[in-house]
Amino acid sequence: MEVFQALKLARRSPWRLIVPLFLGLLLITGCEREEPTPQATAVPTPTTAAISPTSLPAKTNTATPPPTANFKGIRFVYDSDLVGVLNQPQSHTVRPPGQNVSQGLPESIHFTFGPQNHDTEFSPHNSQLFVFPLEHYATMSNAAEKRIKALQQLITSRQLEVDTPLPLLPLPTGSETFHSHPKLIEFENGFGISYITQYDLEPNFITNENIFYTFQGISEDGKFYISAFFPVDNADLPANQNDSDSSVFQDVKSWKTYRSKTVSDLNAASADEYNPNLDILDRMMASLQVTPEDSFPTELMQEYAYFPGVMLGYNPSLIEKVKTESIPAYFQAENQPPIMLTGVPDTIRFLLEPHGGQQIRPSTLTINPIRDSDGNFFAALPESFTQNINDLETRLGAAESQPKPGQTHLHRLNFQSGIGIRALIYQPQDGATPVHYNFEGVTHDGRYYVNYDQSLEAPAFQGATEEPDLETLTTLLQNQAITTFSPDINALDRMLQSLAVAADASTTSSIPENPADCQNEADFIGDVNFPDDEIIERGDTFTKIWRVRNSGDCTWTPAYQVVFDEGNLLEWQQHELLNITPPGSTADISVTLISPEEAGSYQTWFRLADETGTPFDKRFYVQFEAPEPAQTLPDFGVIEGSISFPAGTPPALTIYFLRTDGNERYALETESGWTRYVNSIPIGHYFVFARVTGDKSNFGGGFTRAVECGLTANCNDHDLIPVEIEDGKTARGIDITDWYAPAGTFPLSSD
């Protein structure tokens, strides 16, 4: 691996003595493996004191060899008196994003020590060691990829005395409060760094309860990422915040002084002033040998889509876009209106849009909660549905799954959190492609039913619109080679096998239960945007928002819908789900519409409908003009988006459009109260960010990765997103809403 070329000359440095000397430190004897004779290669001079080897005491003998961990190609020596008894090592499958693992985890080999429960969530305060496939980890999130690259650069440069946070994976909750004692470690087949640190959501006391030791390393072949954590304490630190002096938080200066002095004292402390001794932990890491060649899959997904508690890997040559959402649980029989399932947790849905080169309809993956934590079906589920689940589980439990009528090419698939059956089936619907890829599965804990349906291009069935004889159909399908279908069946199988569903992925319902005799009524308050006769370019997609008051005595729920009433029948998409709106409260109702290609005046009326689909007053409408085509400057495009501000109403801002190469920027001055902006700028690629007009500080907001993932607590990637401006086109949704990035994140400069 190129990252280690500069270090290969140092493979026979004094650090090669770490393992045998570690045995001496632990008072051990017996057979030791023979070290090869060091070659006369040049050893680079350390560039910082932090990476100099620690001097070791003379080796003594004892009759008891040290314990050695050895599992699936991972070996290391450890001291159970210091780090705890080694539990049974585990091989973990992919873990979706969840509590304390904001970006999720790839498959891993996991060593744990002591009595802590390490299976449900990650905590850096538990004694543990992970080995991850590096390439897979880097593809899971931008944040993981950035930290892997940062670690590679630190190892190559050997410059560890930095003021910026040191690389750390897995990502814990919060951000680095401090780090101390950084040291370069050479292990048996790789390099890494060790250090002491603490992570917090906000400025906090530095205490023994919060600090921990970590080792972050990479195997020399670049295939594996090693991450270890051990709690440590120092006699000069308070045990917890109750023993700390709260006056350090009286102002920013006091906090900075306290932090600087504490970190200085920690750095001045010797390794044996920590418990466990830092040198012993370092020697434990230096004894690592990481060669798990057969422990991880060789084929990796190139992209991952996330929803809290769920993760799906996919190949971008197969799937171009993925949208995730949570919707109220409902059941819909054939040719019947949907029945909302009160008391059933919401359904998680992945909408997958095929790559543009494929003439295939979008597909849907649904994860449906079916049982509670005690293993009981939710009471509102129809009996026919639960019977289908029982039948599926019976088929999965059989030695060989039997096909349902019309199913062919059955294949049992294990996904990360369960098992299911893939089949090709015939489903003629409105003349569409009649052959479908279908997957049904159940998670290992029995709490979720997984269903995926994808239409296929099948040459033998092109143009078929009527149900043929079932026996003829089955024979025809079965005789089709699986390689003749498009998209590729094996690629779809691999996508489903990557699915990971956490036990708590969906545990609550967004549908409150209304009394049977409640009355639905609404009062129209006004237009939130797009007032009457607004000019909307032909073919543009726009979202119309109305504000209404719930004047009845029913609670509006996400099961309520906007329905077309009369007027111009525009092309439109389903409205955004309503928030829970009790009687007397207001709600913003939105519908995404597409302006017609034909110029003219348009007016369309809508109503609200309850969970049964019954509409009620009042009506509300959208009225706009689709203009004749206008001339657009040949080398300009338009950019637009929303503006928010953490303190409420946005003040006057300066919005910057900085070319990604840094050579040119444009600015737009807004006025106080603006919640949207529109600007015309030359074509190219830009970063978009803003600051308060006249404010020379580093405080700013921008269009970042955190905006894409909804600015939730788990959205901690504040990298700016490049925006492409194309000739004569409009880039929409470039929302300046991330004001939570650390100071200095955005490339703000003086005017």
N, C-alpha and C positions, 0 to 999 in steps of 0.2 A: 504493500500500500504506500502511495507516494508520501502520505503524511509522515511516515516514519523513516523516510530515507535519511534525513539529517541525523536521526538518532541511532541508526544501525551500527555506526562506528563505535557506539558506546555500549554495545551489548555485553562487553566483558568488563564493564566498569566495576568499581567496588560494590555496587549494588548487587552483583551476582553472588556476593557473600551473604546476602540477607537471610536466605532460608536456613543454611547450616548454622549461622550465628543465632538465629531465632530459636533453634533447637537447644542451643546452649543456654540462652536466656531463660528458657522454661525448665532448665535442669533435667535434660533428657539424655538418654543414651541409646545404645542399640545400633542397628545397621543404618548407616546413612548412605544415600545414593552418592556416587562419585561424581564430582564436578569435572567437566572436561578442562584441559589445560588452557588457560586464557591465551588468546592470540595477541600478538604484539600490534594491536591496533590503537590508533590515537583516541584518547578519551577527551571529549570537549570539556573545556573548563566551565563549571557552573557560572551562570551569569547573575544569580541572586543567592544570597545566603540561605533563602528558604528551601532551595533544592539540594543543599549539601547533605550527604549521607550522615545519619546520626552515628556517633561512635558507640560501639557495642561492648558490653562487659565480656570478660573471658569466658569461654565455654566450660561448663562443668558437666559431670556425668551423673546420671540417675538410671535406675532400672526400668522406668516406666516411659514408653514412647508417648509422644503427644497425640491427641486425637486428630484424625485427618478426615475431612469431609470428602466424599468421592461419590458423585452422582452424575450419570449421563455425560461423562467427559469433562466435568468440572471437578478440580481437586484443589484443596487448600488446607493448611494446618491452622488450628485454632486452640484457644485456651478456654475451656468451658467454665473455669472459675471466674473468668473475667467477662465473657460475653454471654454466658448462659449455655444450657444444654441444647445441643442441636436437635431440632425436631425433624420429622421425616421430610426430606426435600420433596418439592412438588413441581410438576410440569403444568403450567397454567395456559389455558387458551386465551384468545384475545379478550380483553375486558373493555366494555364500552365506557364512555365518559360517565363519571358518577361522583359520589362524595369523595373529596380529597384526591381525586384523579381526574382533573378537569379535562385533560386531553385524551383520556383512555390509555390503555397499555397494550402493546403487542403481546404475542405469546411469549412465555418466559420460563426459565428454570429458576426456582425460588427456594432459597435456604432461609430458615427462620430459627431464632434462638430464644429460649425462655418460654414463659407461659402465655405470652400475648396472642391474641387472635389476629392473624395476618390475612385471613382469607376474604373478609368482607370489604375492607377498605385499606388504602395506603396511608401510613403515618411514618414520617421520618424519625419518630421517636421510638420506633420498634427496632430491635436488633435483627437485621436481615440483609441478605445479599441477593441481587437479581442478576441474571444474564439474559439479555435481549438480543434478537437478531437486529443488527444496526440498520440495515437498509429498510427493513419493515418499519422500524420505529421512526425513521426519518420521513417515510411517506405518510405517516398517520396525521401529522400536524406540522404547520409551519414553525410553531414554537419549539417542537422537538428537534426539527432539522437545524434551526438556528443554534441551539445549544450543543448539538453534536459537532457542528462546524466550529463553534467557539472553543470546544474542548480540543479538537484537532489542532487549532492554531496555537493554543497555549502549550500543548505538548511539544509542538514543533519549535516554537520560539523559546521555550523554557523560561519565559518571563511571567512569573506568577504574582509579582507584587503589583497588582492593579487595583484601582479604586472602584471599578465597575463590578457588578455581581458575577461570581464565578458560575460556570455551567453546573446545572443540577437537574437530573432526571431520576425518577418521575417528578413531575411538577407538583409540589405541595401547594396547599392553599396559602395565599399571601405572596409576599416578596421578601428578598433578603434584607435583614436588618443589619447584619455585619458579617464579615468572615475574618478568620485569623489562622495562623499556622499553615499557610498553603505550602505544599511540598510535592515535588515530582517523585513519583514512585515507578520503578521498573518492576513488573511482575514477570512470571516465567515466559509468557509469550505476548507481551504488550506493555503499554505505558498508561499511566493515569495520574491524577492528582488527588491528594487528600487535604482536608481542611476542616476547621470548626466553623459552624454557622448557626443562624437562627432565622426562621421565617415567621412573619406576622402579617396580619391584614392591615394593621396600622402601627404607628410607633409604640413600642412596648418596652418593658423592663427586660434587660439581659439577665437571665436567671438560669440556674441549673435545671429547672423544670423545662426550659425552652431550648437550650442549646443542644447540638448533636454533632457528632463526627460523621463525615461522609467521604467516600471514595468514589470517584468517577473515572472510569478507564475504558480503553478501546484495545481490542486484540490487535496484534501486529498485522494480521492479514486484513484488518478492516471489517471483519464480518460480525463481530460481537461487541455489544456495549455492556459494561459491567458497572453496577451501581450498588453501593453498600452503605448501610446506616447503623450507627451505634450511639445510644445515649451516653453522654459523658458529664462529669461535673468537676468543678474547681472550687477548692475550699474558700477562695476569696469572693466567690459570687453568692448572692442571696439564693435561698432555696427556691423561692417563688415570689410573685409580685406582692404578697402580703408582708414579706420581709424587706421590701424595697422602699426607697425614699420617694414619695409621690411628688416632692417639690421639683424634681427634674423635668416635670411636664408643665411648669408654670409659664414657660414661653419657649419659642423655638431655639433661642440661643442656649438656654439651660439644657434642653434635650441634646443639642449637638455637642455641648461640652461634656455632658455625662457619657454620651456614646463614644466620643473620641478617647476619653480617659479610660473607659472600661475596656475598649478594644486594645488600647496601648498596654494596659496591665495584662490582658490575656495573652498578647503576643510576647510579653516579657516573661511569662511563666514558662518554666521548662516542661518537657514532655511528661516527667514523672510527677508533676504537680496536678495532673489530671487523673481522673479515675474513670475508665481504665487508662493506663499509661499509653500516651499517643504513639510512642515508638513501637509498642507491642502491637497495637492495631495496624500500624504501617507495615510491620513485618508479616502480619497475617495477610494483608493485601498483597505483599510482595511474593508470598508463597503460591499465589493463584496460578493455576494452569487451566486455560479455557480452550477446550477442543471439542465442542459438542456438534460434530459434523452431521450426525443423523438425528438431531433432536428438534429441528425446526423445518417447516416446509420450504422447499426451494423456490416455489412459484409464489410471488407476492402480488397483491393488488396494487395498482398504481395510484388510486385515489380512494378516499374514504368519506362517507357521508355520515353525519352524526345527528342524533336527537338525544336529549338527556336519557341515559340508560340504554341506548340502542346505537349500534355501529354497523355499517354495511360497507364492505369493500367492493370496488368495481373497476373495470377497465374503461378508460375514457374513449377508447376506440369503439366500445359497445354502447356506453351510456354517456351522453353529452352533458345533461343537467340533472340534478336531483333536488327536489323540494320536499321538505319534511314538515309535518304538521300533526297536531293533535285535534281530533274531532270527537264530538259526542258519540257515545256508543249507540248504534241503532241496528235493527234487523229489518231486512226488506225481502219479502217473498216475491216470487216472480209475478209481474204485472200488478203489484200491490204497493201502496204508499209506504214509506219507511215508518217503522215503529221505534221511537226513541226509548232506550233502555235505562230507566231511572235506577240509580244505585249501582250501575256497572261502570267501572273506570273507563276513561276515554280511550278510544282507539288511536294508535299511532300509525301514521300513514306516510310512506315514502312514494312520491310521484317521480318516476324515472322517465326522462325524455331520451329516446334513442339518438344516436349520433346522426347528424344531418344527412349523411350519405345513405341512410337506410330508410326505405319507405315503410316504416313500421310504426304502428300507433304507440303512444306512450303507455307504459305499464305501471302497475300499482302493487306495492308490497304493503300488506297490513299486518299489524301486530295487535291482536285482540285479547284483552284480559278476559279470562274465562273462569278462573277460580280465585278464591281468597287465600290468605296465607295459611289457613287451616286445611286447604285442599277441597273446599266445597264450591260447587258451581254457584255463580251469582244467581239469586232468585229470579231476576227479571229475564234471564236468558230463555228463549222459547225452547220447549221440549224437543222440537225437531232439530234445533241447533246442537243441544247437548248430546242428543243421540248420535248425531254425525261425529262429534268429538269422541264419544265412546267407541264408535265403530273404527275411527281412525287409529285410536290407541290400541285397539284389539289387533288391527292389521299390522301395526308397528311392532307389537309384541310377538307376532307369529314368526316362525322360522323363515317363512317366505311370504312376502306380501302378495295378496291376490288382487288383480285389477278389478275395478268397477266396470260396468258395461260401457264400452266405447273407449276405454283407456288402453294405451299401448306404450311401449318403451318405458316400462316402470323401472325406477332406479331408487333405491333407498339412499338418502343423503343425510349425513351427519353435519349439522351446522354447529357453530361454536357453543351454543347454549341448549341444543336439543337435537331432535331427529325428525325426519319427515320423508315423504314420498314424492318423487317427481314423476309426472306422467304427461304424455301427449294425448290430447283429447280433441274431439270434433265439436265445435260450437258455432253453428251458422247464426249470425246475428246481423240483420239488415244488409245482407250481401257482403259483409266484411269477410276478411280472411277467416275461414272456418276452423283452421287448425291452431290450437293454443298449447303453449307450454304452461303447465300448472304444477304448483308445489303446495303441499299441505304439510304442516308440521306442528309439533308441540314441544315446548321447552321441557328440559329435564325435570323441572320442579312442577310441571303440569299447570302453571299459572297463565300461560299465553298460547294462543293458537295463531300460527303464522300462515298466511296465504299469499301467494304470488301468482299473477296471471300475466302472460305475455303472448300477444298474437304472433304468429309465425308466417313467413312466406314458405309455401309448400307447393312446388310446381305441379304435383299430381292433383291438387285440389283447387287450382286457380279457376275461378268462375263458378264454383259449386255453391248453390244457394238453397238447395233443398236437402233434407235429411235422407240419405240413401239407406238401403237395407243395412241394419246394424252389423250383421256378420260380414257383409261386403266391405263396409267402412273399416271395420277393425282389421280385416285382412290387408286392405290397401295401405292403411297407416303402418301396420306392422312390417310390411314389405319395403317401406321407404327407409333407405339408409339414413341414419341419424345425421350424417354429414350433408344431406341434401337440404336441410332446413336452414332458414336464416331468421333471426340471429343464430350464431353458433350455440348449439345445445350445451356443449362442454363448458363454454364460457359462462353461460347462465348458471350451470351447476356450480362452478367455482364461486360465482358471485353469491349464491345462496349459502354456500358452505362458510363464507366469511361472516355471516350474520351473527352478532352477539347481542343478547337481550338480558339486561340485569333484572333481578327479581323485583326491584322497586321501580321499574321503568314507567309504569302507569298504575297508580293506586287510588286515584280520586276521580270522581265524576263531576262534570261541569253542569249537570242537569239537576237543579233542585225540583222537588215534587210540588206541583201546584194543586190546590183544592179543586175538586171536579167542577164546582159551581162558580169559580172565579171568572171575572169578565176582563177581556182584553180591550183596552182602549189606548189611543195615542193622540198627543197634541203636537202639531208641527211647530217648532221654534224658529228655525231658519236654516239657510244655506251656510255651511262651514266654508265651502270653496266653490269655485266656478259659478258665479252669479249668472242670472238669466242673460242670454245672448252673448255669452263668452265665445271668443273665437278659438276654435280647436281645429288644428290642422287635420286634413283628411288622412285617415288611416292611423292616426295617433291613438294610443291607448291612454286613458286617463281614469282617475278614480274620483267619482263624485261622492261627496259626504254631506249628509243632512243631520241636523240635531233635532231630536224629538224627545218628548217627555212621556214617561209611562204614567198615563192618567187613569189606568184601570186598577184592579186589585190582584192581578196575576203577576208573578215575577217573570220577566223576560230572561230567557236562557240562550246558550249557544245553539239550541235546537230550533230557535225561531229563524225565519228566513225572510229575505226580500223576494217578492214575486212580481212579475210583470203584470200590469193592469191594462193599460191601453196606450195608444199613440204609435209612434214609429218603433217598430220592432228592431232594436239595435242589436248588434253582436255584443254580448256581454258575458262576463264570467261570474261565478258565484260570489255573493257578498262575503266580506270578512265576517267571521263569527262574532256575534254580539257578546259583550261582557254581561255578567249577571247584572240585571237592572231591576231593582225592587220597585214597587209602586211609589210614585212621586219623584223618582230619579230620572236623570236624562241619559241619553245614549247617542253616540255618533254612529250613524248607519252609513255604510259605504258600499258602493257597487263599482266594479271596474268595467268600463265600457270602451268600445272601439268606435272612433268617429268614422262614419261611412266614407267610402272612396268618392262618392258623388257629392259635389258641392251643393249646399242648400241649408235651410233652417230645419231644425229637428226638435221635437218635444216628445218625451216619453214619461209615462206615469207608472209609479210603483206603489205597492202596499207591503206592510208587514204581515206575515202569516205565522201562526203558532206552531207548536211541535207536531200537530196533526196535519199541517198544511192548510188550515182554514184562515183566509185573509181577514183583516179587520181594518177599520178606519184608523188614522186618516191617510189620505193619499199624499204623495209627494212626487215631484217631477224634476227632470233635468231638461233645460232648454239651451241650445247652443247653435252656433253657426259653423258650418264646415266651408271654409272659403275656397275661392278659386286658387289654383296653384300660384305661388309667388316665386319670384326669382331669388335665389340664394347665392350669396357670394361664393365663388368657385372653390375657395380654399379655406372656408370657415365652417365650423359646426356649432351646435348649441349644447350647453350643459345646464342642467337644472337639478334641484333637489330641495330637501327640507333643511331647516335650521332649528336646532334646539339649544338650550343653555341650562346648565345645572341649577342656576339660581332662579329660574322661572322665565320671564319674558326676555328674549334675547336683546342685549344692548346693541348699539351701533358697532358693527364689526367690519374688519377688512378681510375679505376672502382672497386667498392666494391660489393661483393656478400655476404651479411650478413644473416645468418640463422635467421628466424623469432623469434626463441627462444633466440637469442643473444649470443649463446654459441660459435659460430665459424664463421669465415669469410674468404673469398678468395679475392685476388686482381689481377687485370689485368692492366698492364701499356700500355698505347697507345702512339702513336707518334703524333706530330702535323700534322693536316690535315686529320686524320682518321675521316670518317663519318659513319663507321660501325664497329662493333666488333663481334667476335665469341670466345667463350670460352667453355671449357669442365670442368664441376665441378661435385662433388658427388651429388647423388640424394637427394632431400629434398625440403624445402620451403625457399625461400630467398626474401629479399628486395634488390633492385638494385639501386645504386646511385653512383655519381662520384664527384670528386673535381679536381681542377687544381693541377697537380703534384708539390709538394713542397710548396703549399699554405696552411698555417696553420689556415686560417680563417674559419668561419662557412659557407662560400659561397659554394654552391653545386647545382647539378642538379640530377634529379632522374626520375624513372618510377613511375608516380603517377596517381591519379584519374583525375587530370587535363589533362594528356596526353590522357586518354580515351575519354574525351569529346571535344578534339580538341584544347586545349589551347586558347580558345576564352576568351573574356572579362568576360563572365559569369562563366568560369571554375575556381572557387576559392577554390576547395578542393585539397590540396596538400599532402594528405596522401599517403604514399608509398603503392603500390599494391603487395601483396604476389604473388610470382611466383613459381609454382611447377616444379621441374626438375625430369623427370621420366627416368627410366633405358632405355638407348639406344634410347631415343627420343630427338627431338630438340624443344625447346621453342623459338618461333619466335615472332618478333614484340615487344621485350622488349626494347622500345625506351627510351633513356636517353635524353629527350627533355624539361623537366620542370626545368628551371633555375630561376623560378620566385617565388619560395616559400620564406617565411620570413626566415631570418637568424636563424640558429639553428633548422630548421624543421627536417633535416635529421640527423640520428645518426652518425655524422662524428666524428672521433677520430684520435688522432695522430698516425703516423706510428710506 
